[in-house]
């Protein structure tokens, strides 16, 4: 894959046959920038497929752990890391000067929001500039980070072409959105179809050939912008439907109707309905953030995305609704909410993972303490709250032990994340009041007058 093209015309698939053969024969070296919840599973999948993988990350601790054969992500086994190392298919480094070594570079870095809810592409742009310093003819670069339509062509391409090399002739540029679902035992990186869009037919052919070696199915689309739009559409779909059931939860609760019972009955319809479930607020790296990438980009075209923004408002208000319900439950015991002691069960954004990015539990803690109550938490997956961008003041707090004596010491228990390993019967038996945001007690067949839903 080191052949340089001198012809200025867009190369055909036959022109890149040597590069395609290197991919199909697993002779290509694959670089992955960002070894987090997306990059590490992708690196292990790529190594397992037979490629040599060079992983890049700015976190020296992560790099050292990987090179020792250790995983730092709970749902990823260290055995898988050790196996890739033993077969000499995986190496991690903080030396970005080595970016000229891989034949293909996959970018898996965060794309958060600024405080003004605008796209923060600083990680993507810094990665692109580091690649540009070492960019050589023949390299394939694929962005996997979720972003607005046009990022690949409008942000990455100019950075790379400023080197004097031309996209589609000298190097190849594509977008293929990640579809990771941490902790989901039903799907892994290799079993989830992969959407691929390229900057030209040659880039699409190369990216499609690469991912075809890694995943069960590729879904080629007409452009990188289309692939970028696919990812946003998937996450906006979830955000809007979760907002709908969150709003229905509030309305039905006022009517004395259980929204979870309604949804369970509605989903028996074999067509025209897909169940979504309410919660204490949105969390994770995608759904709370990605819709705002499209709303921001839409302003360039003088379009207001009212539907998406309304969904965002509803979901953002959910922690406030939960705290109101919690205060009501405590008040009904004769205790004042101000001065009460609250135990939150579950600090992760979803069950059975140690991932707390954008977790609504962090907002819940701040809202509860702003009303004068004291908050502790229990989470078997997160023993200590790490530093976060939005909730730095909570860093360092530690999970308490969950036992009968601990539970009895609190005025109320708020279940924010429904980890399967939690003893909910213990909570029901010993907590003074329980507020359940996940319907976990009903699903477990546990009933008590002390359990309220929110």
N, C-alpha and C positions, 0 to 999 in steps of 0.2 A: 504493500500500500504506500510505497514511497515514491512512486512514479510521478513526475511533474508534467502537467499538460502545457503545451505551448500554444495550441490552437485556442483562439479566443471564443470560439463557438461553444454553446452549451454541450457538454459531452453526452453522448448517448449511453444507454445501458451497456452496449457492446464495448464502448471506450473504457468503461470502468470494470470490465470483466475480471481483471486481475485483482482489484480490490474486493469485488464480490466473492471471488474464490477464496481470498484470504479470510474473509468472514465465515464463509460456509465450511471451510476446513479448520476453523478455530485457530488460525495462525496469527490473527490480529490481537494486539494488546489493547485492552479496554481501560480507560481512565475514568474514575468516578470522583467528582468534586462534591464533598458533603457526605459524611458517613453517619447520618442520623437515621431517623425512622424510615426514610425512603431510600437513602443511599446505601446503608448497610445491607438490608435485604436484597437490594439489586446487585450489590457486589458479590454476595454469596451465591445468588442465583446464577450470575454470569460465570463465576468460578466453577460452579458445579456443572455448567454446560460445557466446560472444557477450555475456556479462555483464560489467559493470564490477565489478572486484574491489578491495577495500580490505583489505590484509593488515596485521595487527597483530603486533608482536613486541617483546619487551623488549631484544633484542640489537640495538644500534644498528649494529654492524658488518654484520650480515645485512641490515638495512633499507637501509643505504647501498649495499651491493653490488647488491641487487635494483633499487634506483632508478637504478643505473648500467647495468642490463642484464646483470648478472653472476650466475651461479649459484655457490653455495658447496657444493653437493652434487654429488659426482663423476658420478653416473649421470644427472644432469639437465643438459641442454645449456644453455649461456648463450644460444644462439640462440633458444630457446623463451622465455626471459625477455625478451630484447630485442624479440622479435616482439610479445609482449603489451604491452610499454611503447609500442612504435611505434604500435600500434592504440589507445593510450590506454585500455586495459582493465585495467591493473594499476598499483596504487600501494601502496607499503609505508610504514608509519609506526610510530613508538613512542608516538604521542599517543593514549592510550586515551580521552581526552575526546571523540574523534570516533566513539565507538561508537553514537551516535544516528544517524549517517549511513546505515549499511547497513539494508536491509529484512530481510535474513536474516543471522544471525551463526552461523558454524560454529566450534566449539571443538575445537582439535586440539593439546592440550597434554599433557605427560607425566603418566603415572600410575604412578610408581615404588612401591617398597616401602620401609618404614622399616627400621631395623636389626633390628627384631623381626619382620620379615616380615609387617607389617600394611600395609593400603592407605595410601598417602600421597596424599591428594586436595588437597593445598595449592595446586597449580597450577590445578586445576579450580575450587576455591572462590574463589581470588583473581580468576580470570577472571570468575566469576559476579558477584562484588561490583563489579568494574569495569563490567560490563554493566548491573547494577542501577542504578548511579549515573546512567546515561544512557538507561535503558530508556524506550521510548516506545510508545504503543499501535500495534499492527499489526506489531510485529517478530516474526519467527520465529527461535528459537534452537535450534540442534541441537548436541548433544554427540556428538563422534566418538571421544573418548578411551576406551580400554578400562577398564571398571570393573565393580563388582559389581551384580547386579540390585537395583534400587531407588534407585540414585544420582540419576537424573534427577528422580524424584518426591520423594525424601526429602531430598536435598541442594540441588539447583538450584532446584526449585520454591519452597520457602519463602523463599530469598534474593530471588527475583524478586517474589514476592507481598508481601513486606514493604514494597514500594514503594507498595502500595495498588492495583496492577493485578492482574487475575485471569487465570490461565492458561486458555486455551481461549476467552476472551472478549476480553480486551484485548491479550494477547500469546500466542504459540503456542510450545510446547516439545516437542522430539522427541529421539530418540536414533537414530543411524545409525552403526554401528561401522565404523572404517576397516579396509580389507583390503589395505593396501599390502604389497608384497613387493619391497623394494629390490633392484635389479639383475636382476630376472627379465625377460628380453627377451620372454617369451611373453605377459605381461599388463601392462597399465598401468591407471591409475585409471579411465579411461573404459571399459575392456573387462571390468571385474570387476563382477558383479552386486552391488547395494547393498541390504542389509537396512534397513528403516525402521520404527520404531515411534514412535507419538505419544502425547502426553498429551491424549487425546480425538480424535474423528474429524476435527475441523477442522485440528488440528495435523498429523495423519497425512496429510490431503489436501494440505496445503501442502508438507510435507517431501517427500512422494512426487512432487509436481509438480516441485519443484526438482531433485531427483536424477534424475528422468526426462529432464531436459534435459542431464544430465552423463554418465550411464553407460548401458551397453547394456541393462540390465534392473534394475528395482527389485523388491524382495521385501517387500511390506508385511506386518507382523505385528500382533498384536492390542494390543500395549502397548509402551511404552518398556522396561519390565522384561524383556519377552520378547526384545526386540532386544539388550539387554545380556547376557542369558543365551546368546543365539546366539553372540556373539563369544567368550565364555568357553568355550563348548562346543567351538568350532572349535580353540582353542588347547590346551585340556585334552586333546582327542583326540590332537593331535600329541605333547604332552608325555608322555602315558601310553604311546603306541606307541613313542616313542623310548626311553623307559625300558625297555620290554620288550626291544627289540633290544640295548640296552646291557647288560642283564643276561644275555641269551643270548650276547653276545660273550664275556663273562667265563667263562660256563659252557663254551661250546664251545672256547674257547682252552685251557682246562684239559684238554679231551679231545683236543686236537690237531686240531680242526675249524675251518675258516675260516668265520666267520659271513657274510662278504660272498659267498662262493661259495654258501652255503646260501640266502641271500636271493635271489640272482640266479636260482637254480634254482626257488625257490618261486614267484617272481613270474611264471613261465611259466604258472601255473594261471590260466585265464581268468575265474575267479569265486572269491569267498570269500577272497581274499588281496590286501592292499595293501602294497607294499614301503615300509618305513621303514629308515633306515640309522643305525648307531651313530656316535658321534663322541667328541671329548675332553671334552664337557660342553655344556650348552645356552648359547646366546647370543642376542642380539637384544633388542628392546624388548617382546616378547610372551610367548614360551613359558616363559622362566625366571621370569616375574613373574605373569602373569595367573591361573594356577591358584590362587595363594595368595589372590587376591581372593575367590574363591568359598569357599575353606576358612575364611577369616575371617568371611564373612557367614553361613556355615552354622552357626557357633557360636551366633548369635542365635536359631536354631531348635533348639538343643540337639542338633545333628547333627554327627557326626565324619566327615569325608571321608577315610576311611582309604586308599582306593585312590589318590586324587589325591596325598595326602601321601607314600605309599610311592613313587610315581613320582618325586616331587620329591627324596626321599632318594637314590634310585638315581642320578638324573641329577646331583645335587650331588656324589656320590662319584666320578664319572667322572674328574675331573682327578687325584684321588689315585691311581686305578688306572693312569692314563697315566704318572704320574711313577714309580710302582713298576716299570712295564715299561721305562721309559727307564733307570732305575738298573740294572736287570738287564742291559740291553743294553750299557751302559758297563762294568759289572763283568766281563762276558764277554770284554772286550778286554784285561783285565788292569789296567785303570785303576780307581782309586777314584772313586766318584761325587762324594764331597766333594773339592772342588778342581778338578773337571773344568770344561771350557768347553762350553756348550750353545748351539746356534743354533736358535731357533724360527722356522719359516717360516710366516708368516701370523698377523697380530695381529687382523685383522677377525673378526667373529663368523661370517661366511659368505663364500663366495667371490665375487670380482669386484665387491666394494663397499668403500668406505672407511668403513664403519660398524662401530664397535667397542663399541657398547653391550652391556654384560653379557658381553663376549667371554670364553670360558673361557681364552683365552691369557693374560689378565692374572692369573688364579688360578694357572695353570701356572707363570708366572714366579716368583710369590711362593713357591709350594711348592718349586720346584727350588732357589731361592736359600736357602730355609730349611734345606735339606739340605746346604748348603755349596758348591754349584756356582755358576758365574758364567753369566749368561744375556745374550745379545744376540738381536736379532730382525731379520728381513728381511720387509718387506711393501711391495710396489710401490704400494699404495693409501694407506698411512699412514706418511708420512715421519717424523712425530714423534708420540709418544703424548700426547694431550691430557689435561687434568685430568679425572679421573672421581671420582664420589662415594665408591666403595669402594676404589679403588686409587690414591689421590692421590700416593703415593710414587713411582709409576712415570712420572709426568708428565715430559715433556722428553726422554725417551730417544729416540734416533734410529735409524732403520733403517740397517743396514750394507749395503754393496754385496755382491752375490752374484756371486762369481767363483771360479775354481778355487783360487786362493791363500787366499781367505777360508774356503772350505769345508774345506780341509785343516788349517786352524788350530784347528778345533773337534773335541772328542772325540766329539760326536754331533750330529746334526741331527734335530729334532723337527718333523714337518709337522703343523701344527694347523689350517691353513686351506688348501684346495686351489684357490688362484687359478689360472685357466687360463693366465695369462701367465707363470707361473714355468717356468723351464727345469729340469724334473725329471730329464732325462737328465744334465745337468751335475751335479746333486746326487748322483745314483747313481754317477757316475764318480769323484767327487772327495771325497765324504764318507767318513769312517772308518766310521761307523755311522749308519743312518737308522732312525728310528721313525716309522711312518706311521699316523696316526689316521683317515685318510680313504680309504684304499685307492686312492690316486691313482696309485701306481706300477703296481699290478696293472692298473688301467683303462687305463694308457698302454702296457701291454705291456712294462714295464721290470722285469726280474727280476735279483736279486742276493742272494747269501748275506748281504750286509751290511744288508739291509732287513728290519726286523721290523715287525709290526703291533701296534697297541695300541688 
